[in-house]
Amino acid sequence: MGERERRERARAEEARKALARVEAESETIVGSSARRMATHARDHFGGADKNQDDRIEVWGTRIGRGLGLVFAVGLLIYLFVTYVK
């Protein structure tokens, strides 16, 4: 029985180490993905891809993309209220 308990403890310790590794790796992957998405969204809605010397083009892009987002959210709400009832 002593040998069996030792093997069980070794297996349990190995499982804990594996879970700790997976948790650390997933936090790294999820964290970096979230940062990358937030940076991309900020650049996209901020008009970073437009000529920064042309302020009207930058602000027009920001306004257009913002209104597009508002329209998309409003459409989703409308569709949800209309068809989920």
C-alpha positions as a LaTeX table, in Angstrom:
\begin{tabular}{lrrr}
\hline
Residue & $x$ (\AA) & $y$ (\AA) & $z$ (\AA) \\
\hline
Met1 & 0.00 & 0.00 & 0.00 \\
Gly2 & 2.91 & 2.38 & 0.58 \\
Glu3 & 4.07 & 2.02 & $-3.04$ \\
Arg4 & 0.55 & 2.73 & $-4.32$ \\
Glu5 & 0.22 & 5.89 & $-2.22$ \\
Arg6 & 3.62 & 7.11 & $-3.42$ \\
Arg7 & 2.61 & 6.63 & $-7.07$ \\
Glu8 & $-0.71$ & 8.41 & $-6.48$ \\
Arg9 & 1.07 & 11.36 & $-4.85$ \\
Ala10 & 3.57 & 11.52 & $-7.72$ \\
Arg11 & 0.74 & 11.48 & $-10.27$ \\
Ala12 & $-1.16$ & 14.17 & $-8.36$ \\
Glu13 & 1.95 & 16.37 & $-8.17$ \\
Glu14 & 2.60 & 15.90 & $-11.89$ \\
Ala15 & $-1.01$ & 16.84 & $-12.65$ \\
Arg16 & $-0.73$ & 20.00 & $-10.51$ \\
Lys17 & 2.43 & 21.05 & $-12.34$ \\
Ala18 & 0.81 & 20.45 & $-15.73$ \\
Leu19 & $-2.25$ & 22.50 & $-14.73$ \\
Ala20 & $-0.03$ & 25.33 & $-13.49$ \\
Arg21 & 1.86 & 25.36 & $-16.82$ \\
Val22 & $-1.37$ & 25.42 & $-18.83$ \\
Glu23 & $-2.79$ & 28.21 & $-16.68$ \\
Ala24 & 0.35 & 30.33 & $-17.06$ \\
Glu25 & 0.44 & 29.79 & $-20.84$ \\
Ser26 & $-3.26$ & 30.56 & $-21.31$ \\
Glu27 & $-2.97$ & 33.80 & $-19.33$ \\
Thr28 & $-0.10$ & 34.84 & $-21.57$ \\
Ile29 & $-1.99$ & 33.99 & $-24.77$ \\
Val30 & $-5.27$ & 35.57 & $-23.67$ \\
Gly31 & $-3.57$ & 38.67 & $-22.28$ \\
Ser32 & $-1.49$ & 39.30 & $-25.37$ \\
Ser33 & $-4.48$ & 38.71 & $-27.66$ \\
Ala34 & $-6.62$ & 41.13 & $-25.68$ \\
Arg35 & $-3.90$ & 43.79 & $-25.78$ \\
Arg36 & $-3.44$ & 43.31 & $-29.52$ \\
Met37 & $-7.21$ & 43.58 & $-30.15$ \\
Ala38 & $-7.50$ & 46.71 & $-27.99$ \\
Thr39 & $-4.60$ & 48.35 & $-29.80$ \\
His40 & $-6.04$ & 47.46 & $-33.20$ \\
Ala41 & $-9.49$ & 48.80 & $-32.25$ \\
Arg42 & $-7.99$ & 52.03 & $-30.95$ \\
Asp43 & $-5.97$ & 52.48 & $-34.13$ \\
His44 & $-8.92$ & 51.56 & $-36.35$ \\
Phe45 & $-11.45$ & 53.91 & $-34.75$ \\
Gly46 & $-8.80$ & 56.60 & $-34.29$ \\
Gly47 & $-8.08$ & 56.72 & $-38.02$ \\
Ala48 & $-4.41$ & 55.76 & $-37.63$ \\
Asp49 & $-4.40$ & 54.30 & $-41.16$ \\
Lys50 & $-5.21$ & 57.69 & $-42.73$ \\
Asn51 & $-2.88$ & 60.56 & $-43.65$ \\
Gln52 & $-2.28$ & 62.30 & $-40.30$ \\
Asp53 & $-1.48$ & 65.59 & $-42.07$ \\
Asp54 & $-5.06$ & 65.81 & $-43.37$ \\
Arg55 & $-7.06$ & 66.47 & $-40.18$ \\
Ile56 & $-10.41$ & 66.50 & $-42.00$ \\
Glu57 & $-9.82$ & 63.04 & $-43.43$ \\
Val58 & $-8.80$ & 61.72 & $-40.01$ \\
Trp59 & $-11.83$ & 63.21 & $-38.26$ \\
Gly60 & $-14.16$ & 62.11 & $-41.06$ \\
Thr61 & $-12.85$ & 58.57 & $-40.70$ \\
Arg62 & $-13.30$ & 58.66 & $-36.93$ \\
Ile63 & $-16.86$ & 59.97 & $-37.22$ \\
Gly64 & $-17.81$ & 57.52 & $-39.97$ \\
Arg65 & $-16.43$ & 54.50 & $-38.15$ \\
Gly66 & $-18.05$ & 55.59 & $-34.89$ \\
Leu67 & $-21.43$ & 56.04 & $-36.57$ \\
Gly68 & $-21.01$ & 52.66 & $-38.25$ \\
Leu69 & $-20.45$ & 51.06 & $-34.85$ \\
Val70 & $-23.51$ & 52.82 & $-33.38$ \\
Phe71 & $-25.60$ & 51.68 & $-36.37$ \\
Ala72 & $-24.41$ & 48.07 & $-36.03$ \\
Val73 & $-25.21$ & 47.98 & $-32.30$ \\
Gly74 & $-28.62$ & 49.56 & $-32.93$ \\
Leu75 & $-29.36$ & 47.01 & $-35.65$ \\
Leu76 & $-28.42$ & 44.13 & $-33.35$ \\
Ile77 & $-30.72$ & 45.51 & $-30.63$ \\
Tyr78 & $-33.55$ & 45.95 & $-33.13$ \\
Leu79 & $-33.16$ & 42.42 & $-34.48$ \\
Phe80 & $-32.98$ & 40.96 & $-30.99$ \\
Val81 & $-36.12$ & 42.78 & $-29.82$ \\
Thr82 & $-38.00$ & 41.97 & $-33.04$ \\
Tyr83 & $-37.20$ & 38.29 & $-33.45$ \\
Val84 & $-36.49$ & 36.95 & $-29.98$ \\
Lys85 & $-39.84$ & 38.02 & $-28.51$ \\
\hline
\end{tabular}
